[in-house]
Amino acid sequence: MADLDNEIQLKEEELSARLKGMRDEALRRFEAINGPSSLHKLHAHIGRNNNTFVDSVRMQFQSPDDFIARWLDGLKDEVLESREVIARRRRFGDMKRTVELIPEMLQDNFIKEYIYLFLERNFYRNFVGRVRAKPEECLWQLWFGPGNLSWGLFISPAHRLGEWSNDKSQMRREQYHYWTIGHVMATGFVVPDSEEPMKFGSVANFLQFYETVLARVSNSEYEKQISKRFLDYAKNSETPEDVPLLIPELRYAGKETKHLYRLDFCVLNPFTMKMVGFEISPASSHMAIAGIKSKTQVQLNVGLAEKWAKESDKRNRYFNDFGISVITFSDPELSDIDACFGAIVSAIEERPKNNVTIGGAETALQEAFGAIEL
């Protein structure tokens, strides 16, 4: 991490030096567009809309180019939303705003290079905040495990006044990817009645805990088989710290012993921010009705309807409250447990697709700006 910090600092210094060498000419060209001005105003037009053109608080960016492309794409959307106001300002000769100035500035290749370097420096100055995932607050602490056996996975655990919570000032400084094995190695697991988190000395030690404790608390042979495959997958990974954790028995209502629902497994992918739950649902356990021989067809139908209503409520609650979609493995799927685990691996290995490029975003912006008529 120290090497990465040094690289980021050197990159920021290099960009600052290039901007310093260009700023007099950039200001001269900016004044040709906007009239007498200052370097401060030039920088303000570029930098003050980082959370307007892009949601830099919540969005995760893969690279400086990704940040710049999405910034341009957001500016294009702002132009489209403001086109009537822009047209009116043009008719009456009113002072230009940022949403008009930036597209004009980008038509000058020298100023365009200056803007892109300025945004690239901003990316490196806020490197951790730009590249890391931004989870919703409901996912800052997760509780999992059956019955009285519960563990917590917190983003930045702090024990205060007899309760576990997150240290919000520390959360933004954490370097690991959320909900991965590396997250577990950094924070450990929270144990409800302990003032210290359960820490693991190595990835191998954690995987041994997963195998001897987490994978054994289930009575389902299907769940045990999937847990075994996850352990083999993690052990064979070149970078196990970056493997999203296959969370067993994720609780809906937190650490309380009497909890409403649990998901058999869950993968929270910090690279895509996609949350996927997996339910092992053989008919023998999920659709079984007691006393079937003594019930009429009407009674059986009512019983099945109640079972299905509960299953639907469970899925709806996890989706509505946590953004977790649920995939169900029923009897036909469970006949091929490797295929089931393949679906889980797909959720673990998915990475974002960068569909926005600087060139494409720039063209779309200029088309939108050029289409505004007086």
C-alpha positions in Angstrom: 0.0 0.0 0.0 2.9 2.4 0.7 4.2 1.9 -2.9 0.7 2.7 -4.2 0.5 5.8 -2.1 3.9 7.0 -3.4 2.8 6.3 -7.0 -0.4 8.3 -6.5 1.6 11.2 -4.9 4.1 11.2 -7.8 1.3 11.2 -10.3 -0.4 14.1 -8.7 2.8 16.1 -8.6 3.4 15.4 -12.3 -0.1 16.5 -13.2 0.3 19.7 -11.1 3.5 20.5 -12.8 1.9 20.1 -16.3 -1.0 22.2 -15.3 1.2 25.0 -13.9 3.1 25.1 -17.2 -0.2 25.4 -19.2 -2.2 27.7 -16.9 -1.3 31.1 -18.4 -2.2 30.1 -21.9 -5.3 28.3 -20.7 -6.5 31.4 -18.9 -5.8 33.5 -22.0 -8.0 31.2 -24.1 -10.7 31.0 -21.5 -10.9 34.8 -21.4 -11.4 34.8 -25.2 -14.5 32.7 -24.6 -15.8 34.3 -21.3 -14.2 37.8 -21.2 -11.8 39.1 -18.5 -11.5 36.5 -15.7 -9.1 34.7 -13.3 -7.5 31.4 -12.8 -9.7 30.8 -9.8 -12.9 31.2 -11.9 -11.5 28.9 -14.6 -10.8 26.2 -12.0 -14.2 26.8 -10.3 -16.1 26.1 -13.6 -14.2 22.8 -14.0 -14.1 21.6 -10.4 -17.2 22.7 -8.6 -19.6 20.4 -10.4 -18.0 17.0 -9.6 -21.0 16.0 -7.6 -23.5 17.5 -10.2 -22.2 15.9 -13.3 -21.4 12.6 -11.6 -22.5 11.2 -8.2 -19.0 11.1 -6.9 -20.2 10.3 -3.4 -21.8 7.0 -4.4 -20.3 6.1 -7.8 -17.2 3.9 -8.2 -14.8 4.8 -11.0 -12.4 2.3 -12.6 -9.8 4.8 -13.9 -9.2 8.5 -14.6 -10.7 8.0 -18.0 -13.8 6.4 -16.5 -14.2 9.4 -14.2 -13.7 11.9 -17.0 -16.1 10.0 -19.4 -18.8 9.9 -16.8 -18.2 13.6 -15.9 -18.8 14.5 -19.6 -21.8 12.2 -19.8 -23.3 13.9 -16.8 -22.6 17.3 -18.3 -24.4 16.2 -21.5 -27.4 15.3 -19.4 -27.3 18.7 -17.7 -27.1 20.4 -21.2 -30.2 18.4 -22.3 -32.1 19.3 -19.2 -31.2 23.0 -19.5 -31.5 23.5 -23.2 -34.5 25.9 -23.0 -32.8 28.0 -20.4 -29.5 28.1 -22.3 -31.4 29.2 -25.5 -33.1 31.9 -23.6 -29.8 33.2 -22.1 -28.4 33.2 -25.7 -31.3 35.3 -27.0 -30.9 37.9 -24.3 -27.1 37.9 -24.1 -27.1 36.9 -20.4 -23.9 35.7 -18.7 -22.9 32.2 -19.6 -23.0 29.5 -17.0 -20.8 26.4 -16.5 -23.2 24.2 -18.5 -22.5 26.4 -21.5 -18.9 27.4 -21.0 -17.5 23.9 -20.6 -18.8 22.6 -24.0 -17.4 25.8 -25.7 -14.1 25.3 -23.9 -13.8 21.7 -25.0 -13.8 22.9 -28.6 -10.4 24.4 -28.0 -7.9 21.5 -27.9 -5.5 23.3 -25.6 -8.2 24.1 -23.0 -9.7 20.6 -23.4 -6.3 19.1 -22.5 -6.1 21.4 -19.5 -9.6 20.4 -18.3 -8.8 16.7 -18.7 -5.6 17.0 -16.8 -7.4 19.0 -14.1 -10.0 16.2 -13.7 -7.3 13.5 -13.8 -5.5 15.3 -10.9 -8.8 15.4 -9.0 -9.2 11.7 -9.5 -5.8 11.0 -7.9 -6.3 13.5 -5.2 -9.4 11.6 -4.1 -8.1 8.2 -5.2 -9.6 6.0 -2.5 -12.9 7.8 -2.6 -13.1 7.6 -6.4 -12.2 3.9 -6.9 -14.0 2.3 -3.9 -17.5 1.0 -3.8 -20.1 3.1 -2.0 -22.6 0.8 -0.2 -26.0 1.9 1.1 -26.1 2.4 4.9 -28.3 -0.7 5.3 -25.2 -2.7 4.2 -22.7 -1.1 6.6 -23.3 -4.0 9.0 -24.3 -7.5 8.2 -25.4 -10.3 10.6 -25.3 -13.9 9.6 -25.6 -17.4 11.1 -28.4 -19.5 12.5 -30.1 -19.2 15.9 -27.8 -18.2 18.7 -24.7 -18.5 16.5 -24.5 -15.0 14.9 -21.5 -13.1 13.6 -21.3 -9.6 12.2 -19.4 -8.2 9.3 -19.0 -4.4 9.7 -17.2 -2.0 7.4 -15.3 -0.3 10.2 -16.3 -1.9 13.5 -16.2 0.1 16.8 -17.4 -1.0 20.2 -18.9 2.0 22.1 -21.2 2.2 25.1 -21.7 -1.6 25.0 -22.8 -1.7 21.4 -21.2 -2.4 18.1 -21.4 0.2 15.4 -19.3 1.6 12.5 -16.6 4.3 12.9 -17.9 6.6 10.1 -14.7 8.7 10.2 -12.6 5.6 9.5 -14.9 4.0 6.9 -13.8 6.2 4.0 -10.1 5.4 4.8 -10.4 1.7 4.7 -8.4 0.2 1.8 -10.0 -3.3 1.3 -12.9 -4.1 -1.0 -16.1 -4.5 1.0 -17.5 -7.9 1.8 -14.5 -9.8 0.5 -12.2 -12.2 2.2 -9.8 -9.2 2.5 -12.5 -7.3 4.3 -12.8 -10.2 6.9 -9.0 -10.2 7.3 -9.0 -6.4 7.9 -11.9 -6.2 10.4 -12.6 -9.7 11.6 -16.0 -10.8 12.6 -18.0 -9.0 15.3 -19.3 -11.3 18.1 -22.4 -9.9 19.9 -21.2 -10.4 23.5 -17.5 -9.6 22.9 -15.8 -6.2 23.0 -13.1 -7.4 20.6 -13.7 -8.6 17.0 -12.7 -12.2 16.1 -9.6 -11.8 14.0 -7.8 -14.3 11.8 -4.0 -14.5 11.4 -4.0 -15.6 7.8 -6.4 -16.3 4.9 -5.7 -20.0 5.6 -6.8 -19.6 9.2 -10.0 -17.9 8.1 -10.8 -20.6 5.5 -10.3 -23.2 8.2 -12.8 -21.4 10.4 -15.2 -21.2 7.5 -14.8 -25.0 6.9 -14.9 -26.2 10.5 -17.6 -23.7 11.8 -19.6 -21.8 9.2 -19.9 -24.7 6.8 -20.9 -27.2 9.6 -23.8 -25.3 11.2 -26.1 -26.2 8.3 -28.1 -29.4 8.3 -28.5 -29.3 4.5 -26.2 -31.5 2.5 -26.7 -29.2 -0.5 -25.4 -26.2 1.5 -22.4 -28.2 2.7 -21.5 -29.2 -0.9 -21.7 -25.6 -2.0 -19.6 -24.5 1.0 -16.9 -27.1 0.1 -16.8 -25.8 -3.5 -16.4 -22.2 -2.3 -13.6 -23.2 0.0 -11.8 -25.0 -2.9 -12.4 -21.9 -5.1 -11.0 -19.5 -2.5 -8.0 -21.7 -1.8 -7.1 -21.9 -5.5 -7.5 -18.2 -6.1 -4.3 -16.2 -6.9 -5.8 -13.2 -4.9 -8.1 -14.7 -2.3 -8.3 -11.4 -0.5 -10.3 -10.0 -3.5 -12.8 -12.9 -3.5 -16.3 -11.8 -2.4 -17.3 -13.8 0.6 -20.0 -16.4 0.2 -22.0 -15.3 3.2 -24.0 -18.1 4.8 -27.4 -17.6 6.5 -27.6 -13.8 6.0 -30.1 -12.5 8.5 -32.9 -10.1 7.5 -33.5 -8.6 11.0 -29.9 -8.5 12.4 -28.4 -10.2 15.4 -31.6 -11.0 17.3 -32.0 -14.7 18.0 -35.6 -14.6 16.8 -35.1 -13.4 13.3 -37.7 -13.2 10.5 -35.8 -14.6 7.6 -32.3 -15.9 6.5 -30.8 -16.4 3.1 -29.0 -19.6 2.6 -26.1 -17.9 0.9 -25.4 -14.4 -0.3 -22.7 -12.7 -2.5 -22.3 -8.9 -2.2 -20.0 -7.9 -5.1 -18.2 -4.7 -4.3 -16.9 -4.3 -7.8 -20.3 -4.2 -9.4 -22.4 -3.4 -6.4 -24.7 -6.2 -7.3 -26.2 -8.2 -4.4 -27.4 -11.7 -5.1 -28.9 -14.2 -2.6 -29.1 -17.9 -3.2 -31.8 -20.1 -1.8 -31.5 -23.9 -1.6 -35.2 -24.9 -2.1 -36.0 -28.6 -2.5 -39.7 -29.3 -2.4 -39.1 -31.8 0.4 -38.4 -29.0 2.8 -39.8 -25.8 1.3 -43.2 -27.0 0.1 -43.8 -29.8 2.5 -47.2 -29.7 4.3 -47.7 -31.7 7.5 -50.6 -34.2 7.7 -51.0 -34.3 4.0 -52.9 -37.6 4.1 -55.7 -36.2 6.2 -56.2 -33.0 4.2 -58.6 -32.2 1.4 -57.4 -30.8 -1.9 -58.8 -27.4 -0.9 -56.8 -27.5 2.4 -53.7 -28.6 0.5 -54.0 -25.7 -1.9 -54.4 -23.2 1.0 -51.3 -24.7 2.7 -49.3 -24.4 -0.5 -50.5 -20.8 -1.1 -49.4 -19.9 2.5 -46.0 -21.5 1.9 -45.5 -19.6 -1.4 -46.7 -16.3 0.1 -44.0 -16.6 2.8 -41.3 -17.4 0.3 -42.4 -14.4 -1.9 -42.4 -12.1 1.1 -38.9 -13.2 2.0 -37.6 -12.4 -1.4 -39.5 -9.1 -1.7 -38.2 -7.9 1.7 -34.5 -8.7 0.9 -34.8 -6.9 -2.5 -36.8 -3.9 -1.2 -34.7 -3.3 2.0 -31.2 -4.4 0.9 -31.3 -4.5 -2.9 -30.6 -8.2 -2.9 -32.1 -10.3 -5.7 -32.6 -14.0 -5.0 -31.9 -16.9 -7.2 -33.6 -20.2 -6.2 -32.2 -23.6 -6.7 -35.1 -26.1 -6.8 -34.9 -29.9 -7.2 -34.1 -29.9 -11.0 -31.2 -27.5 -10.5 -29.9 -29.2 -7.3 -29.5 -32.4 -9.3 -26.4 -30.7 -10.7 -24.7 -29.0 -7.7 -21.7 -28.0 -9.9 -24.0 -26.0 -12.1 -25.5 -24.3 -9.1 -22.1 -23.4 -7.8 -21.3 -22.1 -11.3 -24.1 -19.6 -10.9 -22.6 -18.5 -7.6 -19.1 -18.1 -9.2 -20.6 -15.9 -11.9 -21.9 -13.6 -9.2 -18.4 -13.7 -7.4 -16.4 -13.0 -10.6 -18.6 -10.4 -12.3 -16.7 -7.1 -12.9 -18.0 -3.8 -14.2 -18.1 -3.1 -18.0 -16.9 0.3 -18.9 -19.3 1.3 -21.6 -18.6 5.0 -21.5 -15.5 6.4 -23.2 -14.2 9.9 -23.3 -14.5 10.1 -27.1 -18.1 8.8 -27.1 -19.1 11.0 -24.2 -17.4 14.1 -25.7 -19.2 13.6 -29.1 -22.6 13.1 -27.4 -22.0 16.3 -25.4 -21.2 18.4 -28.4 -24.1 17.0 -30.3 -26.5 17.9 -27.5 -24.9 21.4 -27.1 -24.9 22.0 -30.9 -28.6 21.1 -31.2 -29.7 24.1 -29.0 -31.2 26.7 -31.2 -31.7 30.4 -30.5 
